[in-house]
Each structure stands twice: as structure tokens, then as C-alpha cells.
């Protein structure tokens, strides 16, 4: 079993938005967002996922110009921060500018469906791309979502989007997959995806899990978004045991520590963390970051 335990990669969330469900407006000021990004790296984030448009349930879309106004100063300020930069967008124009500013990963919640130019852009630039499952779009995705078999349907969708990406010139090894926990799913759908996550992992690409602070955790625990760290960690550890590779979280230090302990336990071995952390563009090797304090 130990040979199949992936080394966890922590992706820190930097929302440069006024209306994200958990921290909307907190990092809207570029200086605050940049400081927050540096803090997440110090806590152990290997990737910073920077987004300028909320995708919470019911969120309204924003223009590419507004999205760029929000994220470009933050990308510039976090270049050289010690982590990979990811741009959380479904717009090719925003992704292109972000890549120019140093992003090496496009996190597209529409899985290349939102903008017909996105696939060609990713292929041309040779960056990584994360393809996520979402039923509908943010404004409507939580209106009575239904599936016959949520895991089988999400897997089929992700397999088809991976094939679409490859047909459009994106190397398969550049593609990450996200089952889209909370994006057009009920509590039971989310729990079923977590319980059977190995069926998504079996597609052979790194699986990203984004459960951090989400509403289904609040419904189960009765806690507000900022108090859902323990619930987030529980889902992360369960996902790691089922083969997930990347964990998108708000609370980096707590998630990182829990994942490192869980990974060492599952693997049956422990290696001390190094002093720097990077995730290669093809996700084939990872070194961990730890900021050691006396």
C-alpha cells in the first residue's frame, strides 16, 4: 500500500473577490492579497491559486477586464514568492495574461467549456490545467442537482474532458482532474464522491480535492465557514487515503500538517521535510516545504 500513497501537495486559496463564500472581500485589496499569499507559502503551500471571480453557488459572472484588474497586481506581487502560481479562471484572456505574469497552472472550473479559446491557449503555452466537474454553472448549480450514479457520471465527464483536452493538443500529463465537490452536488453526492474517490483516481491523472470550508461541512457539523477546519482536514485525509494528490485549502498550516502525518502513516515511512517546496509542471515530482521554527 505504501508505494501507492501520493505525496500531498497543498494549494493555498487567494480569493481576490468581494463575494466568495468564505472570505469574500478579505483579500480584495492587492496588498492584503499579496501578504496573504506570502503567509500561505510560509505555512507550506506549494501552489497559490489566485482567483478574481467567485464561483460560489449563486455567484454572478464578472467581466474579463474586472477579473484582470483584480488578479494581475496580485500575480505580480507573488512572483518569486516560493510557490507555483495558479490562475483560477474560465476565461482565456485572463489565463493568457496570468501566464504572462508567471502562472503555470490554469484552474478551470468549466473544464474548458466556458471559453472556446481556452484549450488552444493551454496547448500553445504548455502549462498545466485542472479540469473540474460542475453541474450547470454557479448561478444555478445547487438547484436540485440529480444523478443516477454521481461517481460514475462525474468520472465519465472527466474522462471525456481529458480526451477533449488531448484532442486539442494538451499533453495528457499536463491535465489534473477535480471531481468538483460542492459544485452541483448535494451532501450525499459529496460524501459518495469522497467515499469512492479511487474511481476518479483510476483515470490516471493527479486528482485535486477542494472541500475547504464548504457548506456541506457546515450542514454536517453546524459550524460557520471559518470554523470548518477540522471538517476540511477529515475530508482531506480521507481523500489522500483514496489517492488524491492536490488539496485546495484556505487553512494551509493545519491541512499541511495533517496530510504529512497521514501520508507518513499510510506509506509506513517518514522523510523530514525540506526547506523549499515546488511542484513540477508535470506533477511527476514534488518536494515539500516546511518553515521550521524553534
Secondary structure in CASP SS format (residue, H / E / C, confidence):
PFRMAT SS
TARGET T0000
AUTHOR 0000-0000-0000
METHOD secondary structure of the structure
MODEL  1
X C 1.00
X H 1.00
X H 1.00
X H 1.00
X C 1.00
X C 1.00
X C 1.00
X C 1.00
X E 1.00
X E 1.00
X E 1.00
X E 1.00
X E 1.00
X E 1.00
X E 1.00
X C 1.00
X C 1.00
X C 1.00
X C 1.00
X C 1.00
X C 1.00
X C 1.00
X C 1.00
X C 1.00
X C 1.00
X C 1.00
X C 1.00
X C 1.00
X C 1.00
X H 1.00
X H 1.00
X H 1.00
X H 1.00
X H 1.00
X H 1.00
X H 1.00
X H 1.00
X H 1.00
X H 1.00
X H 1.00
X H 1.00
X H 1.00
X H 1.00
X C 1.00
X C 1.00
X C 1.00
X E 1.00
X E 1.00
X E 1.00
X E 1.00
X E 1.00
X C 1.00
X C 1.00
X C 1.00
X C 1.00
X C 1.00
X C 1.00
X C 1.00
X C 1.00
X C 1.00
X C 1.00
X C 1.00
X C 1.00
X H 1.00
X H 1.00
X H 1.00
X H 1.00
X H 1.00
X H 1.00
X H 1.00
X H 1.00
X H 1.00
X H 1.00
X H 1.00
X H 1.00
X H 1.00
X H 1.00
X H 1.00
X C 1.00
X C 1.00
X C 1.00
X C 1.00
X C 1.00
X E 1.00
X E 1.00
X E 1.00
X E 1.00
X E 1.00
X C 1.00
X C 1.00
X C 1.00
X H 1.00
X H 1.00
X H 1.00
X H 1.00
X H 1.00
X H 1.00
X H 1.00
X H 1.00
X H 1.00
X C 1.00
X C 1.00
X C 1.00
X C 1.00
X E 1.00
X E 1.00
X E 1.00
X E 1.00
X C 1.00
X C 1.00
X C 1.00
X C 1.00
X C 1.00
X C 1.00
X C 1.00
X C 1.00
X C 1.00
X H 1.00
X H 1.00
X H 1.00
X H 1.00
X H 1.00
X H 1.00
X H 1.00
X H 1.00
X C 1.00
X C 1.00
X E 1.00
X E 1.00
X E 1.00
X E 1.00
X E 1.00
X C 1.00
X C 1.00
X C 1.00
X C 1.00
X C 1.00
X C 1.00
X C 1.00
X C 1.00
X C 1.00
X C 1.00
X C 1.00
X C 1.00
X C 1.00
X C 1.00
X C 1.00
X C 1.00
X C 1.00
X H 1.00
X H 1.00
X H 1.00
X H 1.00
X H 1.00
X H 1.00
X H 1.00
X H 1.00
X H 1.00
X H 1.00
X H 1.00
X H 1.00
X H 1.00
X H 1.00
X H 1.00
X H 1.00
X H 1.00
X H 1.00
X C 1.00
X C 1.00
X C 1.00
X C 1.00
X H 1.00
X H 1.00
X H 1.00
X E 1.00
X E 1.00
X E 1.00
X E 1.00
X C 1.00
X C 1.00
X C 1.00
X C 1.00
X C 1.00
X C 1.00
X C 1.00
X C 1.00
X H 1.00
X H 1.00
X H 1.00
X H 1.00
X H 1.00
X H 1.00
X H 1.00
X H 1.00
X H 1.00
X C 1.00
X C 1.00
X H 1.00
X H 1.00
X H 1.00
X H 1.00
X C 1.00
X C 1.00
X C 1.00
X C 1.00
X C 1.00
X E 1.00
X E 1.00
X E 1.00
X C 1.00
X C 1.00
X C 1.00
X C 1.00
X C 1.00
X H 1.00
X H 1.00
X H 1.00
X H 1.00
X H 1.00
X H 1.00
X H 1.00
X C 1.00
X C 1.00
X C 1.00
X H 1.00
X H 1.00
X H 1.00
X C 1.00
X H 1.00
X H 1.00
X H 1.00
X H 1.00
X H 1.00
X H 1.00
X H 1.00
X H 1.00
X H 1.00
X H 1.00
X H 1.00
X H 1.00
X H 1.00
X C 1.00
X C 1.00
X C 1.00
X C 1.00
X E 1.00
X E 1.00
X E 1.00
X E 1.00
X C 1.00
X C 1.00
X H 1.00
X H 1.00
X H 1.00
X H 1.00
X H 1.00
X H 1.00
X H 1.00
X H 1.00
X H 1.00
X H 1.00
X H 1.00
X H 1.00
X H 1.00
X H 1.00
X H 1.00
X H 1.00
X C 1.00
X C 1.00
X C 1.00
X C 1.00
X C 1.00
X C 1.00
X C 1.00
X C 1.00
X C 1.00
X C 1.00
X E 1.00
X E 1.00
X C 1.00
X C 1.00
X C 1.00
X C 1.00
X C 1.00
X C 1.00
X E 1.00
X E 1.00
X C 1.00
X C 1.00
X C 1.00
X C 1.00
X C 1.00
X C 1.00
X C 1.00
END
